[in-house]
């Protein structure tokens, strides 16, 4: 049976843990040759080991997506290892959850990774995709780009920016047969969720009950449930889909 990403070279940023890890693992299961990019070397190597132990192909490249030279090196490593780039998943992000009290340093940290990092990875990957006659880019936005949440001004602003970047880059790259879409997760249980619980002083039971009550499906999501739509949008099954977003939020924004 044909696999969705059979033979395609996929770069997944922020792939050392959480949603990014789940995307990298599924991309490999679907036949992709995966470049695992992250600043977390230990986690990144563990993702690669998990892929390889399951019979997949992957390399790890330590990458700070806010630094152009590192993004260039990541892309070059993909070409050296696998011959080119077909898919880019812009998942790397930092979480600084603040309101109007956010400092310039807070803003700079978020913008440099979440927005500039997405732009840099898109620029370098797209140049390689053009050489192969096309490709697919999937950006990770969020429900936070659509709804108001308390003390989320900083993070939400970056995720809203990614939505508009998705539309604009889809327009600019369409002549090169490069599709650009976004996936917008809702509340997904990851390591970042546990850090948030610790920061606000909630137990898992308290957090889970609170968050589950906000979802039409009555529960929070799992990273793999985000990975499936990402891989779909990266695959040829989504060949007539570009410039749009897909909500993966258990119905959160529907009410």
Residue pairs with C-beta under 8 A, 6 or more apart in sequence:
3 29
3 30
3 31
4 30
4 31
4 231
4 232
4 234
4 235
4 236
4 237
5 27
5 30
5 31
5 32
5 87
5 231
5 234
5 235
6 30
6 31
6 32
7 31
7 32
7 33
8 31
8 32
8 33
8 86
8 87
8 234
9 32
9 33
9 35
9 78
9 82
9 83
9 84
9 85
9 86
9 87
10 24
10 27
10 32
10 33
10 34
10 35
10 86
10 87
10 88
10 89
10 234
11 34
11 35
11 37
11 74
11 75
11 78
11 85
11 87
11 88
11 89
11 121
11 125
12 20
12 23
12 24
12 27
12 34
12 35
12 36
12 37
12 89
12 91
13 20
13 37
13 38
13 63
13 65
13 88
13 89
13 90
13 91
13 92
13 117
13 121
14 20
14 37
14 38
14 65
14 91
14 92
14 93
14 140
15 21
15 23
15 24
15 34
15 36
15 37
15 38
15 44
15 47
15 91
16 36
16 38
16 39
16 40
16 42
16 43
16 44
16 46
16 47
17 38
17 40
17 43
17 47
17 190
17 191
18 188
18 190
18 191
18 192
18 223
19 91
19 140
19 185
19 188
19 190
19 223
19 226
19 227
20 38
20 89
20 91
20 92
21 43
21 47
21 223
22 222
22 223
22 224
22 226
22 227
23 89
23 91
23 223
23 226
23 227
23 230
23 231
24 34
24 36
24 47
24 51
24 58
25 47
25 50
25 51
25 54
25 227
26 224
26 227
26 228
26 230
26 231
27 34
27 87
27 89
27 227
27 231
27 234
28 34
28 51
28 54
28 56
28 57
28 58
29 54
29 56
30 231
30 235
32 56
32 87
33 56
33 57
33 58
33 81
33 82
34 51
34 56
34 57
34 58
34 59
35 58
35 59
35 61
35 74
35 77
35 78
35 81
35 82
36 44
36 47
36 48
36 51
36 58
36 59
36 60
36 61
37 44
37 60
37 61
37 62
37 63
37 65
37 74
37 92
38 44
38 47
38 60
38 62
38 63
38 92
39 62
39 63
39 64
41 60
41 62
44 60
44 61
44 62
45 60
47 58
47 60
48 58
48 59
48 60
51 57
51 58
52 58
57 82
59 77
59 78
59 81
61 73
61 74
61 77
61 78
62 70
63 70
63 71
63 73
63 74
63 92
64 70
64 113
65 71
65 92
65 113
65 117
65 118
65 120
65 121
66 112
66 113
66 116
66 117
66 120
68 120
71 117
71 120
71 121
71 123
71 124
72 124
74 121
74 124
75 85
75 121
75 124
75 125
75 127
75 128
78 84
78 85
78 128
79 85
79 128
84 128
84 129
84 131
84 132
85 125
85 128
85 129
85 132
85 135
86 129
86 132
86 135
86 136
87 135
87 136
87 137
87 138
87 234
88 121
88 122
88 125
88 126
88 129
88 135
88 136
88 137
88 138
89 137
89 138
89 140
89 230
89 234
90 117
90 118
90 121
90 122
90 137
90 138
90 139
90 140
90 162
91 140
92 113
92 117
92 118
92 121
93 113
93 114
93 140
93 158
94 109
94 110
94 113
94 114
95 155
95 192
95 195
95 196
96 102
96 106
96 109
96 110
96 154
96 155
97 151
97 152
97 154
97 155
97 196
98 106
98 151
98 153
98 154
99 150
99 151
99 152
99 153
99 154
100 153
102 153
102 154
106 154
107 154
110 154
110 155
110 157
110 158
111 158
114 155
114 158
114 159
114 161
114 162
115 158
115 161
115 162
115 165
118 139
118 162
118 165
119 165
122 137
122 165
122 169
122 180
125 135
125 137
126 135
126 137
126 169
126 173
126 176
126 178
128 135
129 135
129 176
129 178
130 176
130 178
133 177
134 176
134 177
134 178
134 179
135 177
135 178
135 179
136 178
136 179
136 180
136 181
136 233
136 234
136 235
136 238
137 169
137 173
137 178
137 179
137 180
137 181
138 180
138 181
138 182
138 183
138 230
138 233
138 234
139 162
139 165
139 166
139 180
139 181
139 182
139 183
140 162
140 182
140 183
140 185
140 226
140 230
141 159
141 160
141 162
141 163
141 166
141 182
141 183
141 184
141 245
142 155
142 156
142 159
142 184
142 185
142 186
143 184
143 185
143 186
143 187
143 247
143 249
143 252
143 253
144 152
144 155
144 156
144 159
144 160
145 156
145 159
145 160
145 162
145 163
145 184
146 160
146 184
146 253
147 252
147 253
148 156
149 156
159 184
162 182
163 182
163 184
163 245
166 180
166 181
166 182
166 243
166 244
166 245
167 243
169 180
170 179
170 180
170 181
170 242
170 243
170 244
171 243
173 179
173 180
174 242
174 243
179 233
179 238
179 239
179 241
179 242
180 242
180 243
181 233
181 238
181 241
181 242
181 243
181 244
181 245
181 246
182 244
182 245
182 246
183 226
183 229
183 230
183 233
183 245
183 246
183 248
184 245
184 246
184 247
184 248
184 249
185 221
185 226
185 248
185 249
186 215
186 220
186 221
186 247
186 248
186 249
186 250
186 252
186 253
187 193
187 211
187 214
187 215
187 220
187 221
187 249
187 250
187 252
188 220
188 221
188 222
188 223
188 225
188 226
189 208
189 220
189 221
189 222
189 223
190 223
193 207
193 220
194 204
196 207
197 203
197 204
197 206
197 207
202 210
208 220
211 220
212 218
212 219
212 220
214 252
215 249
215 250
215 251
215 252
216 250
216 251
216 252
216 254
216 255
217 250
217 251
218 250
219 250
220 250
221 248
221 249
221 250
225 248
226 248
229 246
229 248
232 238
233 241
233 246
247 253
